[in-house]
Amino acid sequence: MGFTPTVYRWDDAGAPSIGTRKPSEIINILKKCLVDGYGSKPGAGWTAPFQDASANSIVLRNSTEHGSGGFVKIWAKTAGDIANDTLFMINAPFIDSINPDWSTTLGVSYRDFFFPANSYINRWAIYATPLSFYFVCWGSGTGYNVVAGTTATMPNVFIGDYESFVPGDVSRFIAISSSSLSADVPLSSNGGGNALFSFNSGSVLGRLYETASFTNPKLFCLLQSFPFNAGYETTKVANTPPLNFNMCFSPIFVALSSTYINATSTAVQYLDSAGNNTCRSMLHPIMRGKLPGLHISLYFGCANELNIYTWQADGITWHLMPQYHFGGSRVWLSTGEWYA
């Protein structure tokens, strides 16, 4: 069953304000879009089983009817609801309180940053279904309001179920924010939001468990099938695609890190829990699935276009995601059906 994402934006009637990027304001945006709704737009079908407003923390859960029912906790780094504070996140298939013992929680992810609330960010969009969402932010100031105008991070975060290629995959709820995530991020540090904003094929983004049980975690990455390593370039290309251009979109795949790929080795790092090489495994297949809606195109450019730049193809509106540096972008999000 497919789902068409609802697009929530900062300039919708009744939309919550990002304000001075306090944790309470970011959490309010998430809850209004995913759970409660606002104005004429209903919530996306998620629930908030736990919330502690005094600590600026919330646990969100995707649909148990249509999705995996995975949980993600998002919380503020600093007490007191401080403007431009960093938020953290961590996810698991099940938790029974807002402050579980993560060291004993089954299938837990690495702790990551959710939002580096930099002062230039004052606009946002959320693309959401009952199964997953993307949270994209940018600014109205010069350089921060266009597709490619800054080397500062404009966060783009994904949370929810990817589209697994393995029927019954139990470990499909993930969260993507930071690149090179191979351990818990320190609670004393700042960052996040750069993995999809400065997309690099093959960068480690966390850990995935086996398809049949929450055991034997291995690092995962995103891959794409075109001959580009990144979604951005450092040399500006301002051209926009002509109306009749064959855009040719490629999905972005969820895959094992290359650390675990060697077709002939019997070393344990290349094996699943049943002793099968990952090249021949259904428990830890190299190509696990794909992100819903997100694609890479052959066309690159649009550096000077205001966010969010859109393109029409085959009756679908494609939204060009802002990208790092000054070159442009080739990362597109479909607002057509996901999980079809």
N, C-alpha and C positions, 0 to 999 in steps of 0.2 A: 504494500500500500504506500503510495507516494504522498508527499506533503508539500504544498506550496508555502514558502516562508512568508511570514508577515514582516513587513519592513516598518520598524519604529524609528522615528527621527526626533532630533532635538527641536525641530520647528513645527511638529505636529500640534494641533490644537489640544491643549490639556497635557502636553508632554512634560515630564519632570525635568527640572533644570539641573545642569551639572554644576552650577554655582561656582564656588571656589575649590571644587574637586575634593571636598571633605569626604571621608569614607562613608558617612551617612548619606551623602548625596549620590555617590556611585551605587551604593546598595539599594537606595530608593529607586534609581533608574532600573536596575536589574529586576527588582521585585515588581515594579509597575509593568514592565514589558513582559516578563516571563510568567507572572502569577496573577496579578490583580487586573491589569489592563488600565487604560486611561482614555478619556474622551470617547470617541467612537470605536476604538480598537480594543478588543478583548485581550486578555493575557494569552500567552503562547501555549498554555497547557502544562506548565511546570507547577510544582508545589514548593512551599518553604516549610519543611517539617520542623525546623528549629531556627530561632532567631534570638539574639541577645542585643537589643538596641543600645543598652548602656555600654557594651563592649564593642559596638560596631562590627558584629559578626553575624553571618547568616549561613544556613545550609540550604541549598537548592537541590531539587530532585527532578529528573526528567520523567516522562510518562511511564507508568508501569503497564498501561494498556498497549501502547504502541512501541515503547522503547525498552531499554534495559532496566530502568528504575535506578540508575546510578546516582550517587550523591557527590556534591562538591561543597566544601566549606570555603567561604571567603571571609577574611577578617583583616582589621586594621593593624598596622605595625605598631602604632603609638596610641596610648590612651588619650582621651580628651577630644577626639574628633577634630583633628588638625587639618587645615587646608593643605592641599598638595601632599598628603601623606601617601605612603606606599601601602598597597594591599597584597596579602598573600592568598594562596589557594592550595587545596589538597583534595584529592578525590578518592573514592572507594566504592565498591559495589553495594556496601551496606554499612550504615552506622546507626547507633541507637541513642545518641546524645550529641549535643553541640561540641562537647569536649571529650571525645573518646580517647582511649590510649592508642595512639597511632602505631606504636611499636608492636602491638598485637592485633591490629586491624587487618582482616583478610583482604588481599588484593589492593593494598594502598599504593597510591602513586608517590612520586617524589613531591616534596613541598616546592612550590614555584611561586613566583610573583604573579599577581593577577593584573595589577594596574600601577604603573609609575606615574602618579598624578602630577605631571609637569604643568607649570603655570600657563603655558601657551594653549593648552587644550580647553576649548569651550564649545565644541560641537561633537555630536555622537550619533551613531546609528546602530541599531541591533537588528539582525536578520535571524528570525527564530521560527522553529517548528516545535512540536511537543518533544522532539528527540534531541535537538541540538540548537546552538546559536553561535553567531559571530558578533563580537562587540568591537566596533571600529570607532576610533576617535581621531580628531584633527582640530585645527585652530582656524580662526578667522583672520589672523594677522598674515602679513606678507611672508611667503615661504611655507607657512603652515596650512594654507587654504587650498593648495593645488596638489595635483597628483604626485609630483616629485619636486620638492623645493627646500628640503632640509635634511641634515644628517642627524638631527635629534629624533628620538623615537616617538612615533604616533601609534599608540598601541592597537594591535589587531589580535584579538584573543578568540580561540575556538574552544567550546566546552560541549560535550555530549557524545552521542553515538556516531562513530564513523560507519560507513556502509561496508560491512564485512563480506568477504568472498566466501567465508566458511559458514554454512548453515549452523545455527545454534551457538555461535561464538559467544562465550560468557564474558569476555574481556574486551568489549567494544566501546565502553564509556571512557573517554580520555579528555584531557585538558591540554591545550597547546598555548603557551605564552612565550617562554624563553627558549632561545637556541642553546645548544651545547649543555643540555640538562642531563647530567649523568649522576647526580646526587641531590639531596635536599639543599635548597638555597639557604644560606645563613639568615637567621632572623634579624641580624644586625645590618643587613645590606639593602640596597635599593636596586630596582631594575624591572625587567619584564616587558612583555608586549612586542618584542622584536622579531620573534620567529617567523611570523607571517608578514610583518611589515618589511623586513629585509630578508625575503624568502631565499633560502639556499638549499638546493636539493642535496639530501644526504646528511644534513646537520642533525645531531642526536637531540631528541625532544622529550625523553622520559623513558619509562619502562612499560612493557606490555607483558601480560601473563599468557599462559597457554589458552588455547581455544576451548578446552574442556574443563579447566580447573584453574584456580588462582594460585598456581605454582610456577616455579622455574622462570622468573621474570628475565626478560632480555630487553636491551635498549632498542628503541624504534626511531625511525626517521620518516621524512616525506620524500618521495621521488616523483619525477615527471618524465614523460617519454620524449620530450623535444631536446635538441642539442644545446640546451642552456643550463648553466648551473644555478642561475639566480633569476629572481623576478624583477631585478632592477639593473641599471647600468650607471656609470659615473659621468658619461658624456650626454648632454641634453639632446633629446629628440622631441621636438614640439609637434610634429606631424600628427594629424588625427586620421583614422581610417576612413576611406571613402565609403559611400553608402553600399556599394556593390562588392566590397572587399570580402574575400573568403577568409574569415578569421581563423578557422581551424583550431578548436579548443581541445586541450588534452586534460584529462582528470589529474588530480594530485593524489598520489597513492600513499597509503600507510604501509610501511615496510620495515623489515628488520634492518638494523645497522649492519654495515659491511663487516663489522667485527665478527659476526656470526656466520659468515658465508665462506665455505670452502667445501666444494662438492665431493672431495675425496678423503677429507680428514675424518678421523674417528676421535679427535680430541673433544672433551666434554663440552667446550664452549660452542661447538658446531652441532650439538645433538639436542633433541627434545628429551622429555622425561622417559619416553619409551625406548630411547637409544637410536632414534632415526635421525639421520642428517637433515638439517633444515632445508636442504634442496629437495628432500623427499618426505617432508613432514606435513601432516595436517594439524598437528598440535602447535607448531611454531613455523608456519609457512613463511617464506621470504616475503611474498606479496600478500599482505593481510587484508587489504580493502582499500577504500578511497574516502577522501573527505567529501561530505555532501555539498554539492553546488560549486565548489572552488575549482578553478581551472587555470591553466597556463595557455596563452595564445602565441602563435608565431609572430603576430604583429607586436611591435614595441613602439611606444611613443607617448603622446598626450601629456608631456611633462608640465605644460603651463595651464592645463584645463582645471577648472574649479572642481573640488570634490562635492558630491560624488559624480564623476563622469559616467554617462550611460551610453549603451549601444544596443540597437535592436537587431535581432537575428532570429529567423524562424519563429516569429511571434513571441520571443522571449526577450525580456529586458536584462541586459548584462551590466553589472556595476563594476567599474574599474577600481580596484583597491589601491589606495595610496601606497607608495613604495619609497624606500630609503634612498637618499642622495638626490641628485639633480637630474638624472637621466630620463626617467619615465617609468612606465609600468607595463608588465605583460600578465598581471595576475587579475583574474576576473571572477566575480561571483554571480552565478545565475540566480535570478528570482523566479525561474520556472520550477518545475516539480523536482524535489529532492527525494531520494530513497525510492525512486520509481522501479 
